[in-house]
């Protein structure tokens, strides 16, 4: 039973990734046919700032978790 769980889960995850990719592709093609712009300059700038801050917050969070784990292992 245990040997069967991981292959089923990995196939499910890969199928979900392919399904989401297909859905995003269909949505992009519909937007392109409709003639609506996907992004303007303001949207790109806002998305760029959001990505910048998300990256840094994620990095600081990982550093904090690693520091807690290292300190916890060394001193406690």
Chimera marker file (.cmm) of the C-alpha trace (Angstrom):
<marker_set name="trace">
<marker id="1" x="0.000" y="0.000" z="0.000" r="1" g="1" b="0" radius="0.5"/>
<marker id="2" x="2.780" y="2.420" z="0.890" r="1" g="1" b="0" radius="0.5"/>
<marker id="3" x="4.587" y="1.709" z="-2.371" r="1" g="1" b="0" radius="0.5"/>
<marker id="4" x="1.492" y="2.712" z="-4.342" r="1" g="1" b="0" radius="0.5"/>
<marker id="5" x="0.846" y="6.096" z="-2.697" r="1" g="1" b="0" radius="0.5"/>
<marker id="6" x="3.838" y="8.046" z="-3.988" r="1" g="1" b="0" radius="0.5"/>
<marker id="7" x="3.437" y="7.160" z="-7.716" r="1" g="1" b="0" radius="0.5"/>
<marker id="8" x="-0.257" y="8.036" z="-7.589" r="1" g="1" b="0" radius="0.5"/>
<marker id="9" x="0.442" y="11.361" z="-5.872" r="1" g="1" b="0" radius="0.5"/>
<marker id="10" x="3.262" y="12.273" z="-8.264" r="1" g="1" b="0" radius="0.5"/>
<marker id="11" x="1.105" y="11.459" z="-11.305" r="1" g="1" b="0" radius="0.5"/>
<marker id="12" x="-1.694" y="13.555" z="-9.813" r="1" g="1" b="0" radius="0.5"/>
<marker id="13" x="0.611" y="16.510" z="-9.213" r="1" g="1" b="0" radius="0.5"/>
<marker id="14" x="2.078" y="16.367" z="-12.718" r="1" g="1" b="0" radius="0.5"/>
<marker id="15" x="-1.413" y="16.090" z="-14.215" r="1" g="1" b="0" radius="0.5"/>
<marker id="16" x="-2.534" y="19.113" z="-12.214" r="1" g="1" b="0" radius="0.5"/>
<marker id="17" x="0.452" y="21.134" z="-13.456" r="1" g="1" b="0" radius="0.5"/>
<marker id="18" x="-0.344" y="20.233" z="-17.074" r="1" g="1" b="0" radius="0.5"/>
<marker id="19" x="-4.032" y="21.079" z="-16.554" r="1" g="1" b="0" radius="0.5"/>
<marker id="20" x="-3.253" y="24.482" z="-15.048" r="1" g="1" b="0" radius="0.5"/>
<marker id="21" x="-0.823" y="25.230" z="-17.883" r="1" g="1" b="0" radius="0.5"/>
<marker id="22" x="-3.499" y="24.398" z="-20.452" r="1" g="1" b="0" radius="0.5"/>
<marker id="23" x="-6.068" y="26.592" z="-18.694" r="1" g="1" b="0" radius="0.5"/>
<marker id="24" x="-3.662" y="29.534" z="-18.568" r="1" g="1" b="0" radius="0.5"/>
<marker id="25" x="-2.826" y="29.039" z="-22.251" r="1" g="1" b="0" radius="0.5"/>
<marker id="26" x="-6.512" y="29.052" z="-23.221" r="1" g="1" b="0" radius="0.5"/>
<marker id="27" x="-7.151" y="32.207" z="-21.181" r="1" g="1" b="0" radius="0.5"/>
<marker id="28" x="-4.181" y="33.969" z="-22.790" r="1" g="1" b="0" radius="0.5"/>
<marker id="29" x="-5.328" y="33.005" z="-26.278" r="1" g="1" b="0" radius="0.5"/>
<marker id="30" x="-8.865" y="34.295" z="-25.575" r="1" g="1" b="0" radius="0.5"/>
<marker id="31" x="-7.480" y="37.615" z="-24.315" r="1" g="1" b="0" radius="0.5"/>
<marker id="32" x="-5.254" y="37.907" z="-27.381" r="1" g="1" b="0" radius="0.5"/>
<marker id="33" x="-8.187" y="37.278" z="-29.734" r="1" g="1" b="0" radius="0.5"/>
<marker id="34" x="-10.339" y="39.812" z="-27.865" r="1" g="1" b="0" radius="0.5"/>
<marker id="35" x="-7.703" y="42.490" z="-28.448" r="1" g="1" b="0" radius="0.5"/>
<marker id="36" x="-7.390" y="43.542" z="-24.833" r="1" g="1" b="0" radius="0.5"/>
<marker id="37" x="-3.882" y="44.403" z="-23.714" r="1" g="1" b="0" radius="0.5"/>
<marker id="38" x="-2.512" y="41.884" z="-21.247" r="1" g="1" b="0" radius="0.5"/>
<marker id="39" x="-0.494" y="44.484" z="-19.337" r="1" g="1" b="0" radius="0.5"/>
<marker id="40" x="0.270" y="48.148" z="-19.527" r="1" g="1" b="0" radius="0.5"/>
<marker id="41" x="3.243" y="50.010" z="-18.072" r="1" g="1" b="0" radius="0.5"/>
<marker id="42" x="1.575" y="50.695" z="-14.723" r="1" g="1" b="0" radius="0.5"/>
<marker id="43" x="0.580" y="47.056" z="-14.242" r="1" g="1" b="0" radius="0.5"/>
<marker id="44" x="4.095" y="45.887" z="-15.093" r="1" g="1" b="0" radius="0.5"/>
<marker id="45" x="5.588" y="48.311" z="-12.578" r="1" g="1" b="0" radius="0.5"/>
<marker id="46" x="3.176" y="47.192" z="-9.836" r="1" g="1" b="0" radius="0.5"/>
<marker id="47" x="3.832" y="43.511" z="-10.585" r="1" g="1" b="0" radius="0.5"/>
<marker id="48" x="7.582" y="44.157" z="-10.565" r="1" g="1" b="0" radius="0.5"/>
<marker id="49" x="7.426" y="45.803" z="-7.155" r="1" g="1" b="0" radius="0.5"/>
<marker id="50" x="5.228" y="43.018" z="-5.799" r="1" g="1" b="0" radius="0.5"/>
<marker id="51" x="7.661" y="40.369" z="-7.069" r="1" g="1" b="0" radius="0.5"/>
<marker id="52" x="10.621" y="42.273" z="-5.584" r="1" g="1" b="0" radius="0.5"/>
<marker id="53" x="9.032" y="42.521" z="-2.138" r="1" g="1" b="0" radius="0.5"/>
<marker id="54" x="7.742" y="38.930" z="-2.221" r="1" g="1" b="0" radius="0.5"/>
<marker id="55" x="11.231" y="37.670" z="-3.039" r="1" g="1" b="0" radius="0.5"/>
<marker id="56" x="12.839" y="39.623" z="-0.215" r="1" g="1" b="0" radius="0.5"/>
<marker id="57" x="10.180" y="38.729" z="2.342" r="1" g="1" b="0" radius="0.5"/>
<marker id="58" x="10.548" y="35.061" z="1.395" r="1" g="1" b="0" radius="0.5"/>
<marker id="59" x="14.326" y="35.243" z="1.712" r="1" g="1" b="0" radius="0.5"/>
<marker id="60" x="14.142" y="36.931" z="5.126" r="1" g="1" b="0" radius="0.5"/>
<marker id="61" x="11.594" y="34.360" z="6.259" r="1" g="1" b="0" radius="0.5"/>
<marker id="62" x="13.844" y="31.475" z="5.202" r="1" g="1" b="0" radius="0.5"/>
<marker id="63" x="16.847" y="33.049" z="6.936" r="1" g="1" b="0" radius="0.5"/>
<marker id="64" x="14.802" y="33.479" z="10.132" r="1" g="1" b="0" radius="0.5"/>
<marker id="65" x="13.647" y="29.842" z="10.037" r="1" g="1" b="0" radius="0.5"/>
<marker id="66" x="17.193" y="28.623" z="9.447" r="1" g="1" b="0" radius="0.5"/>
<marker id="67" x="18.488" y="30.791" z="12.302" r="1" g="1" b="0" radius="0.5"/>
<marker id="68" x="15.857" y="29.402" z="14.669" r="1" g="1" b="0" radius="0.5"/>
<marker id="69" x="16.680" y="25.834" z="13.630" r="1" g="1" b="0" radius="0.5"/>
<marker id="70" x="20.436" y="26.357" z="13.984" r="1" g="1" b="0" radius="0.5"/>
<marker id="71" x="20.128" y="28.083" z="17.353" r="1" g="1" b="0" radius="0.5"/>
<marker id="72" x="17.651" y="25.474" z="18.548" r="1" g="1" b="0" radius="0.5"/>
<marker id="73" x="19.934" y="22.620" z="17.580" r="1" g="1" b="0" radius="0.5"/>
<marker id="74" x="23.124" y="24.157" z="18.965" r="1" g="1" b="0" radius="0.5"/>
<marker id="75" x="21.853" y="25.495" z="22.273" r="1" g="1" b="0" radius="0.5"/>
<marker id="76" x="18.752" y="23.508" z="23.152" r="1" g="1" b="0" radius="0.5"/>
<link id1="1" id2="2" r="1" g="1" b="0" radius="0.2"/>
<link id1="2" id2="3" r="1" g="1" b="0" radius="0.2"/>
<link id1="3" id2="4" r="1" g="1" b="0" radius="0.2"/>
<link id1="4" id2="5" r="1" g="1" b="0" radius="0.2"/>
<link id1="5" id2="6" r="1" g="1" b="0" radius="0.2"/>
<link id1="6" id2="7" r="1" g="1" b="0" radius="0.2"/>
<link id1="7" id2="8" r="1" g="1" b="0" radius="0.2"/>
<link id1="8" id2="9" r="1" g="1" b="0" radius="0.2"/>
<link id1="9" id2="10" r="1" g="1" b="0" radius="0.2"/>
<link id1="10" id2="11" r="1" g="1" b="0" radius="0.2"/>
<link id1="11" id2="12" r="1" g="1" b="0" radius="0.2"/>
<link id1="12" id2="13" r="1" g="1" b="0" radius="0.2"/>
<link id1="13" id2="14" r="1" g="1" b="0" radius="0.2"/>
<link id1="14" id2="15" r="1" g="1" b="0" radius="0.2"/>
<link id1="15" id2="16" r="1" g="1" b="0" radius="0.2"/>
<link id1="16" id2="17" r="1" g="1" b="0" radius="0.2"/>
<link id1="17" id2="18" r="1" g="1" b="0" radius="0.2"/>
<link id1="18" id2="19" r="1" g="1" b="0" radius="0.2"/>
<link id1="19" id2="20" r="1" g="1" b="0" radius="0.2"/>
<link id1="20" id2="21" r="1" g="1" b="0" radius="0.2"/>
<link id1="21" id2="22" r="1" g="1" b="0" radius="0.2"/>
<link id1="22" id2="23" r="1" g="1" b="0" radius="0.2"/>
<link id1="23" id2="24" r="1" g="1" b="0" radius="0.2"/>
<link id1="24" id2="25" r="1" g="1" b="0" radius="0.2"/>
<link id1="25" id2="26" r="1" g="1" b="0" radius="0.2"/>
<link id1="26" id2="27" r="1" g="1" b="0" radius="0.2"/>
<link id1="27" id2="28" r="1" g="1" b="0" radius="0.2"/>
<link id1="28" id2="29" r="1" g="1" b="0" radius="0.2"/>
<link id1="29" id2="30" r="1" g="1" b="0" radius="0.2"/>
<link id1="30" id2="31" r="1" g="1" b="0" radius="0.2"/>
<link id1="31" id2="32" r="1" g="1" b="0" radius="0.2"/>
<link id1="32" id2="33" r="1" g="1" b="0" radius="0.2"/>
<link id1="33" id2="34" r="1" g="1" b="0" radius="0.2"/>
<link id1="34" id2="35" r="1" g="1" b="0" radius="0.2"/>
<link id1="35" id2="36" r="1" g="1" b="0" radius="0.2"/>
<link id1="36" id2="37" r="1" g="1" b="0" radius="0.2"/>
<link id1="37" id2="38" r="1" g="1" b="0" radius="0.2"/>
<link id1="38" id2="39" r="1" g="1" b="0" radius="0.2"/>
<link id1="39" id2="40" r="1" g="1" b="0" radius="0.2"/>
<link id1="40" id2="41" r="1" g="1" b="0" radius="0.2"/>
<link id1="41" id2="42" r="1" g="1" b="0" radius="0.2"/>
<link id1="42" id2="43" r="1" g="1" b="0" radius="0.2"/>
<link id1="43" id2="44" r="1" g="1" b="0" radius="0.2"/>
<link id1="44" id2="45" r="1" g="1" b="0" radius="0.2"/>
<link id1="45" id2="46" r="1" g="1" b="0" radius="0.2"/>
<link id1="46" id2="47" r="1" g="1" b="0" radius="0.2"/>
<link id1="47" id2="48" r="1" g="1" b="0" radius="0.2"/>
<link id1="48" id2="49" r="1" g="1" b="0" radius="0.2"/>
<link id1="49" id2="50" r="1" g="1" b="0" radius="0.2"/>
<link id1="50" id2="51" r="1" g="1" b="0" radius="0.2"/>
<link id1="51" id2="52" r="1" g="1" b="0" radius="0.2"/>
<link id1="52" id2="53" r="1" g="1" b="0" radius="0.2"/>
<link id1="53" id2="54" r="1" g="1" b="0" radius="0.2"/>
<link id1="54" id2="55" r="1" g="1" b="0" radius="0.2"/>
<link id1="55" id2="56" r="1" g="1" b="0" radius="0.2"/>
<link id1="56" id2="57" r="1" g="1" b="0" radius="0.2"/>
<link id1="57" id2="58" r="1" g="1" b="0" radius="0.2"/>
<link id1="58" id2="59" r="1" g="1" b="0" radius="0.2"/>
<link id1="59" id2="60" r="1" g="1" b="0" radius="0.2"/>
<link id1="60" id2="61" r="1" g="1" b="0" radius="0.2"/>
<link id1="61" id2="62" r="1" g="1" b="0" radius="0.2"/>
<link id1="62" id2="63" r="1" g="1" b="0" radius="0.2"/>
<link id1="63" id2="64" r="1" g="1" b="0" radius="0.2"/>
<link id1="64" id2="65" r="1" g="1" b="0" radius="0.2"/>
<link id1="65" id2="66" r="1" g="1" b="0" radius="0.2"/>
<link id1="66" id2="67" r="1" g="1" b="0" radius="0.2"/>
<link id1="67" id2="68" r="1" g="1" b="0" radius="0.2"/>
<link id1="68" id2="69" r="1" g="1" b="0" radius="0.2"/>
<link id1="69" id2="70" r="1" g="1" b="0" radius="0.2"/>
<link id1="70" id2="71" r="1" g="1" b="0" radius="0.2"/>
<link id1="71" id2="72" r="1" g="1" b="0" radius="0.2"/>
<link id1="72" id2="73" r="1" g="1" b="0" radius="0.2"/>
<link id1="73" id2="74" r="1" g="1" b="0" radius="0.2"/>
<link id1="74" id2="75" r="1" g="1" b="0" radius="0.2"/>
<link id1="75" id2="76" r="1" g="1" b="0" radius="0.2"/>
</marker_set>
